[in-house]
Amino acid sequence: MNDRVAFDHPHPGESEAVPSVIQTGTGTVPLAEPIDMAEALATEEHARRGMQPSPEVPDFPERTPFPPLPLPHIDLRQGCYQLTIQPTPALISYRGTMRVERNGTSTTASGDLYRFLNLPLPLPFPGTTANGEAAEAGHSPAVLASLEPVAAMDRPAIPVYPRQKYYSYLKVTGVQQSPPFPPGPRRVTFTVEEYRYTQPTAGSFNGTFPPAPSRTFTMALRPVPTPPVLGAIAFEGSLIEAGTPQGRVTMRWISPYFRRATVEVDTLTGAVAPQPVPASSGAGTEDFRSAFASANWDLAVQYDQTEVPVPAGITSTDCWNNADLHQLMQSVRKPTTDLDKEWRMHLVVVPARLGCGRGVMYDMIDVPREGVASFCDDGYPAGESSFFGSAADQRQRNVPRAFMRSACHELGHGFNQIHQEQEGGPDNSIMTTTPSVADVLGGPPGVFPTDINLAFNEHVRHHLMHWPDPAVRPGGMTFGSGHSSTVPSADRLYFSPDELNLNLQVANDQIDLGEPLRLSWTLTNRTRVPIPVPTDVGIEAQHAFIRITDAQGRQRTLRSLVIRTDHVAMRPLETNSDRSAEARVYWDSEGFAFSTPGRHLVEVEILWSQGAVPVGAKATAEVWVNYPQSRTDNDVAASLLHPEVGKYVALGGAPHLREAVNRLNSAAQLAAAGDQPEPGALRGYEGIMPSALVHH
């Protein structure tokens, strides 16, 4: 007996070819769009009158409760539905969520599916091997080994499923709903484009979605009579592909929210955490929970550890370097956190001081997007905006509304949202940088900080509500994945060198395997008029992008491990003035920048928008990666090309990463005992070798 059905697409390594895909780390992910329900109702009306066929709900008999209940009407309520698809026959079940957003006459619906092994009988049973693998199910042992049984009952809350079980994104492109009159069969039909996800390869975090739907199907559903005491809205029916029923579908309403997550707030000794503030409406308060409720998220906030001891050797009121903050976040994060069982973001609050930056997000502590920090004693330097008003030169702890907004902004980064300066322009919303919010309010539609809007705008709401789970959940794809804000080069206006000149310098144009490349760049205004450009052109500020093309023509974008962005604003660069930045190009969460010998092209782009026009400046340099010349070169490269060393470099030197320290020391010992005085690879670590680190 072969239990493979049309719904169960093969995985890599199985017989059927995998569709072509795009890397979501640099490309886009599928996203549902609004559907005009007035048109859908008219379509259903025409179908009833015989003008065109409409999917029926075949094969499955009506479920009649006892005692009988009146036939329910269609109540396609806004919110999150638990979705279950059971192919017929199959050992595989698909469970997930369907999000339905109602806005006037339009509906937007999207869903995510996770794949599970459905075992109705105890193991072993006929047709299985001794370890419970299906002998004739049509699935390879490797696929079955990655699956786990489905629980009989789920909690009555928005479910959370393991990341490795993620299967596909559902983009609803059509909804037909029966009108209340004239009387007839009550039903709702979804037309669905399914985008099947390819899980990330070992050592990577970004899986891929195909650029086109993997397939299209319909879900023809009828409302299920439900006793009033249960209070739930439920639908059941068939999944139909190419006119043929492929399985049973159930959809049960479980929450008015679309997604749920938890924020764990830990506070260092001497720091204070953001607290609820009076609502702008004058009624009640606003806080983390209400801010994320503006995007239909159910956010639980746990003020966990307080008076966390300051780590030895650190002055908490100084600016924190990346490595010290990374170590603190690793040490105080809830140790039982399981990102396969909950969406949990960690927020740590430290004092720092004015001028350090209001917050930071780590694209990776152990996995992507699981931790952010807020600096309560930094605040609102008058030089960042002329419109800070009463908040100018104040610490965040003394400006509660702006403090809450800034902390929500960092959490938004944690859920993979970027600045609105890169997505349509600044406004008074959470994902606009603080100086730009002040500038917008000083426009003058309002006053900073009194009129700060503690909510996400429509563009960010759409992402938070309808993007695929991996693109927003903690521990999923890397920061920036899926955003289309990097406008195609053909649609962007690049300044010429005699207007805005970007000068790119490399410390060495020949490097060894395992050697970080030290880059620096300077943006200079060569015109006679001031030109607005980002105040920070470093990679942490997310306006500078480093792209590397290897000898085989493969291109990748290097992503910063640390995201420091809320201080950035667009400010005029005067004639003959410049702005500079530097970086060590070596590794990010997707791997090493230079992993093979040969010619590489390094390109730096500074990208921003001037009004509604995408603009930028770019420069390139050639770098040759040397072939190893000796056994020592090989051994040093083998020691240094390790992710912990990569993370060490990305943090600017991190003595708490003991594996990295050991490997660097080992490389130094190999160099001392080798057949050359100093392997070139060690040049790139100048100033950050363990013995050269400066401790507080």
N, C-alpha and C positions, 0 to 999 in steps of 0.2 A: 504494500500500500504506500503511495506517495502522497505525503501531506503538504507538499509545496503547492501554494495557490498563488494567484496573480498578485495578491497584496504583498507577499513576502519577497521583495527584491533581493537578489543575491548580494553578498558582501564581497569586498575585494578578496581575490583568491578563489572564488567560486566560478562556476562555468560561464556565467553571463557577463558581458562587458560592463564596466562601470561607466556612467555618463561622464563626459568632459566636465571639468569643474573649474572654478576660479578660487583663488586664495582669499578667504574673507579677511585675512590680516591686512590686505591692501586693497581689497575690492568691496563689493556690496553683498548684503544678505537679502533674502526675499522679505518683502514687507507688504502686508495687506493694505488695501486702500478702501475708501468709503464706497458703498453701493447705494444707488438710488432706490429706496424701497417703494416709492410711488410707482416707478416703472415696473418693479418686480410684481407688485400687486396687479397692475394692468396685464402683465404677461400671464399671471395665474388665471385671471378672469377670462382671457382669450383661450387659454388651454381648456378651461371648463366648458367653453362653448364649442369646443371641437375644432378651433382654428389651428391648434398645434398640439402635439402630444405632450403630456406631462408625466414625469416619473411616478409610478405607483409604488406602493409599499408591499411587495410580494413576499411569499414564502413563509412568513412567520405569523402564527395565529394571534388573534387578539388575546391580551391578558385580561381576564375579567376578575376583578377583586370580589371578595365576599365580605359584607353584602355588596351588591352592585352599586356603583356610583354613577352619577350623571356624566355623560360624555364631556370631557373638558374642552375649553376653547383654546386657541393658540395663544400662548402667553410667552413670546420670545423675549424674556426679560433681560435687561442689561446685566452683565456680570460675568462671573467665571462658572463654567460648566465642567464637571468631570466627564471625560469622554472615554468610552471603551469600545474598541473594535475587535470583534472575534471572528477571524476568518473561518470558513467552513469547507472541509475540516482542517484543523491545524493544531500543532502543539504550541503555537505562538499566539500570544495576546498582545494587543497594543493599548496602552493606557496613557492618558495625558489630560490636557485641558483644552477647552475651547473658550475664547474670550469674545464676547458679543458687546459691542458698543453701539448705543442708540443715540442719534443726534438729529432731532427733527425727523425729516423723512429719509435720512440716510442711516445705513447700518455698516459698521466695519467689524469683521469677524476674522479671527486668526486662531491657530491652535498649534500644539506641539504634541508629538507622540513619542513614547518610549516603548521599547520592545522587551517582552518578558516571556519566559518559558511558563506555560500553563500546565500544571500537573494536577489533574483532578483526582488521581489515585496515588496511594503510597508507592514509593520506589522500593525494590524494583517491581516492575509489572511486565507482562508479556510484551515482547518486542523491544526490550531494552537490554543493554549489556549490564554487567555486574555493577558498574558505577552509575547506572541510571541514564546513560546516553541512548537516544532513540536509534535503533538499528536500521529502520526503514522509513524514517520520517522525511527523507529528502534534504536533511540539513547535515552539514559536516560536523564532526565531533568538536572542532574548534569553535564553531558558532554556538553550539549548544552549551559548551562549557562556559561561555561568556554570559549566559542567561541565568536567571534565577526565578524561583516560583513566585507567582502573584499571590498576595495576601487575599484572603476571602473577603475581607471588609476593609475599606479605607476610612480614615478619620473624616468626619464631616467638616473638613477645612480644605483650603486650596492645597492640593497634594504636591509633594516634592519627591522627585525621582532621581536615582543615581545618574550622574553625568555620562558614564560610559554606556548607559542604556538608551541614550538619546538616539532617535531613529529618523524623524522627519519633521519639517515645518509644513503647516497647512495654511494656505492662503485662500480664503473664501472669496470667490469672484462673482458669485450670484446667490441670491436668496429669494426663493418664491414662497410666499406665505398665503394660506387660504384666507380670503376675506370673510367677515362674519356673515355676509349675505351675498347670494342666496344660500340656503342650506345645502350642504353637501359634505363630502369627506373632508375632515380637518387634517391638514398636514402642513409641514414646512420642508422645503427641499434646499439643500446647500449644494452648490457647485464648487468643487474644491480642486485647487492645484496643489499637488504634493511635491515638496522639494526634499529629496532624500539626502540625509547628512552622511558624509564620510568622516568617521572619527579621526582625530589627529594621529599622526604617526608617533612612534616612541620618541620622547624628548621634546615634543612640540605640544602646543596647546590649541592651535587653530585648526579645526577641521574645515571641511569645504562643503558648500552647497552648489548644486549645478546651476548654470546660468539660465536654464529653462526648466520648466516643471518636469519632474521625473515621470509623472502621469497626471491625468485628470479623472476625477470620479465624482459621483453624486452621492449624497446621503439623503435618502427619502424617509422622513420621520413622521410619526404620528404622536400626539400627546398621549401620555399614559395616565389613566385615571388614578389619582392619588388621594387617599383619605386626608381630610383637612388637618387632622392632628399631626401629620407628618410635615406639612407645610412646604414640601419640595415640589419643584416643577421638573418633570421628567419627560423625555421623548425616547422612542425606540423605533427601529426600522431596519432598513437595508443599506448596505454599501453596494452601489451599482457601478460597474465599469463596462463600457462598451455594450450597454444594454443587458448585462448579465449580473445577477446578484452574486457578490463575492463574500458576503459575511454579514453579521449582525452588528448593529450600532446601538449603543445606549448613550444618552446625554442627560446628565442630571445637574440642575442648578445648585450651586453650593455657596456662592458668596456674591455680594454686590461689588466686591473688589476683584481686580484682575490677577494680581500677583501678591505674594506675601514674603516678607523678609524680616530679619531681626538686626538691629544695630546694638552692639555691645560698646558702652562708653566707659573707658577707664581714665582716671584723672591722676596725674602726677602730684606729689606733694608741692604745694605752692601754686597750683593751677586751679581754675574753676571751669566747670563744663557749661556749655550753652544750656539755658533754661527756657521754658515757655514764656512767651511775651504776650501782652494784650493784643487782641485781634484788631486789624485795621478797621473792621466793621464796628468796633466798639462793644461787641458781644463776645464773651469768652476769651480764649487764648489761642495762640498759634504756636506750633512747635514742629519737631521733626515729623511727627505722625501726620499732622494736618498738611504739611508741605508735600509729603509723598502721597497723601490722599488726593491731592490735586491731579495726580496721574493715576488714580484708582489703585494705588498700592496700599496694602494692609501692612504697615510698618510697625513692628513692636520695638520698643526702646527699653533697653536694660542698662540703667546706671549701675554698673557693676563695681569694680574696684575703685576706691578713693584713697587718697594719701599713699599712692604707689611710691615706694622709696626711689630717690634719685640715684641712678647708677653711679658707682664709684668712679671718680675722676672726671665727672661731668658737672659743669656749672649750668643749672637748668635755666637761668635767665639770660644765657648767651644764645646766639644763633646755633641751632643744632646742625651738625653735619649729617649727611645721608646715612653713613654707617652707624653712628650712635643711635639715631632714631630707628633704623631698621632693627638693631639689636634689642632696643627697648620694646618694639612692637612684637617681636618674636617672643620675648620673655613674659609679657603680661597678657597676651591673647589667651582666651579661654582654651585650655588644653584639650577639652573634650569636643571641640568644634569638629563637626563632620559635614562638609559642604555637599555631600551626597544625600544628606538627610534634612538639611535646612539651608536656606539662603541667609548667611550671616556675614555682616560687615563689621569690622573692628575699627573703632574710633578712639584714638588716644589723644588726650589733651595735655599739653606741656606749656610752661610759661613763655620761654624765649624772650624777645624784646622787640621794640619798635624797629622796623626795617628788615626783619628776618623773613617776612612773608607770612600771610595769614593761615596758610595750610599747605598740605602736600598729600599726594596720593601715590602709593607704591603700586606700579603695575604688577609687581611680583614680590611677595615675601617668600612663600613657598610655592604658591600657584598664583595665577593672575588675579588682580583686582580683589584683594581680600582685606586691605587695610588702608586707612587714611589717618592723618593727624591734623590737629588744629592748634594754633598758637594763641593762647588767650591774652598774652601780654604784648603781642604785636597788635597792630591796629591800622590806623588810617593816616599815614604820613601826608601832610598837606601838599607835598610836592607831587603826589600821584594824581590828584584831582583838585581843581579849584572849587568843586561843588560838594566837598565833604561836610560843609556847614559846621554844625556843633560837634561833629565827630572828628574834625581835623585834629591830628596829632594825639588822639585819644587811643587808649588800649581797647581791645575788643571786649574785655570783661566789663568795661564801663559803657558800652554801646550795645545793649542786649539784642536789639532787633537786627542790627548789622552782623553781630556775632552769630546769631542763629542762621542768618542767610549764608554767611561764609561757610559754616560747618555743613549745611545742606548742600552747598556747592561742591565741597570735596566728596561728600557721599554720592552726589550725582556722577562725579568722575568715577567713583568706585563701581557704579552700575553702568559704566561705559558711555557716558554722555560728555560731549565736548562743548567748547565755547560757542556762544551764539554769534560772536564776531566772525566765526568761520562758517556759520550756517544761516545766512540771511541778514546778519547785522545785529548790533547790540540792542537790547531792550531792557525793560524793568522786569526781569525774571531771574530765576535762580542760577541758570547756567551761563549768564553773562558775567564777565569779571566785575569785581567790586568797583574799580575806578570807572568803568564804562557805565555801570548802573548809576553812579553819582552824576556822570556827565549827562546821561539821558534824563534823569530827574531834574537836573539844572537847566534843562532845555527851554522852558521850565514847565513840565507837566506836574512837578511835585518837588518835594524837599527830601534830601538825604539826611538822616536815616528814617524819618517819620513815615514816609510814603513808600518804603521798600515793599515790593510785592513778594511775599513768601510763597510762591507757587511757580510751577514749571509752565513755560509757554506751550502753545499747541504743537509745535514741531517736536519738542522734547517729549511731551506727553505721548505723542504718537509712537515714538521709538520705545519709550518705557512700557507702553501697553501692548504693542503689537510686534515688536522684534522677536525673532526666535529666542528661546530660553538661553542657549549658549552665549548669545551676544550680550545679555544683560546680567545673568546670574553670576555671583562671586565664584571664582575658580573656573570660569569658562574661557572665552576667547580673550586675547590680549587687548589692552586699551587701544581704542581707535578702530577696532575691527568693525567693518560694515558701514562706516560713515562714507558718504559720497561727497563730503565737503572738499576733498582734494579734487578740484575741477580739472577735467582733461586739459593737457597743455594747450591744445588747439583753441580752447575757450578762455584761456587766461592771458592777460596782458603782461608780458615780461618787459621790465625796464631794460633799456640798452645800457652798456657800460658807461656811455657818456652822460647818462641820466642818473641812475643808481648803480654804482659799481660794486659788485660783490667779489672781493679778492680772497681766494682760497689758498692757504699755505699748508703744506705737509712737512712734518719734521724730518721725515726720511722718505724718499721716493722708491727705496728698495727696503723691504722688511723681510724678516724671517718668519717661518711658520711658528705660531704661538706668540707673536709680538703684536701688541696693540699699536695702532696707528694714531699718532697724535696730530690732530687737525686744529687749525684756527682759521677764522674767517672774519672779514671786516666789511661792513656795508657803508659806503660813502656816498653822500649826495653831491653830484657833480653839476647840478643845475643852479640857477640863480634864485630859485624859490624854495621855501620849505616844503618838504613832502612828508605826510603822515606815514610812519612805519611803526612796527611793534617796538615797545620800549625794551624788550628782552628778545634777542635773536638766538638764544641758546636752545638746544634740543629739549631741555626740560620744560621750557615755556611753550612748546608745541606749535611754534611757527617755523622752526628750522627742521628740515627733513634731509637725512643723509641716505642716499641711494647708492648701492654698490652693484656693478655689473662685472661678473667674473669672465674668465677666458672663454667659457662656453656660451656666453651671452645671457646667462641667467641673472635676473635682476631681483634685488630684495631691498626693502627699506629697513634701516636700523631704527629700532624704537627705544626710547629712553626708559630705563627702569623706574625712574622717579619723575613724577609729574608735578611741577611747581608752576602754576599758571595764574592764580588769582590776582597777582600783582601787575599783570601785563595790561597795557592800554595802548591805544594808537595815539602817538604824539609826534608833532612835527620834527623832522630831522633837518637842521639848518644847513645852508650852503657850506660845503667843505667840512661838514661835521660827519662823524661816523659812529657806528655801534658795532661792537665786536663780541665774539664768543669763541669757545674752544671745546674740544671733546677728545676722549680716547675712544677710537672706533675699534671694537673687539668682539662684543657678544651682546645679544639680547635674548629674550625668552624663546625665540625661534631658532637660536643657534649662533654659530660663529660667522663673523663678517668675512674672514679670510681663512678658509679651511683647505684650500688647494693652492699649489704653486701656480705661477703664471701672471699674465697681465690682468689688472683690474682697473676699472674706471670708477672713480669716486665723484659723486655729484652732490653738491649742497644747494638746496633751494630754500629761500625765505618766502613764505606764502602768507598772504593776508588779503583783505578786501578793502577797497577804497570806495566808500559809498556802497553801491550795488555791484561794483566792478571787481572781479577777482584779479589780483595783480601779484607780481612776484619778481624776484631776482635770482639768478642761478649762476653757478660756476662749476667747473670740472677740473680734475687733476688725475693723472695716470700714476698708478702704483704697481710695482712689480714685487710679487711674493716669491722669494728665492726658493729654489729646490734645496733640500738639505745636502750639505757638503760633507758631513761626517757622521759617525755614529753618535757623537755628542749632540749634534744638531737634531737628529732623530729623537734621541732620548729626552732632550729638553722640550721639544714640541709635544711629545706624547704626555709629558708631565703637565704642561701648561694648557693644552687644549681640553679642558675639563670644565663643565658648567659652573662648579663652585669658584674656580679661578675667574671665569667670566663674570659672575656676580660680584666677586671681589673688585674687579676692575670697574664695573659699572657703578659701584658705590664709592669709588674713589679711594679704595683701601678699606678693608673691613676685617680687623683682627679677630672678631668673633666667629668668622668663618674658618674654622680650624682646618678643614680639608684643604682649603685654598692656601692657607699659611704653610701647611706641610708641603704642598706641591711646589710652592715658590721657593721654600728653603731647599727642597730636593733639587730643583733646577739650578739654584745657585751653587750647590755642592757639586753637581755634575759639571758645571762650567769650570769650577776650580780644579777639578781632576781631569778635565777633558784635554783634547788636542788643539784647542785654540784658546787664546787668552780670555775672551769674553764673547759668548754666543750673542749674535745680534738680537735674538728674541728678548733678551733681558733689558735692552735699551728702552723698550716701551713701558717698562715698569718703574722708570726713574721717578723718585719721589713718593712711590706708594709701596715699595718693597717693605716687608714686615719690619725690618730693622730701621727703616727710615720714617716710619709712621710717627706722627706727633700726637701725643695723647694730651687731653685736657688736664 
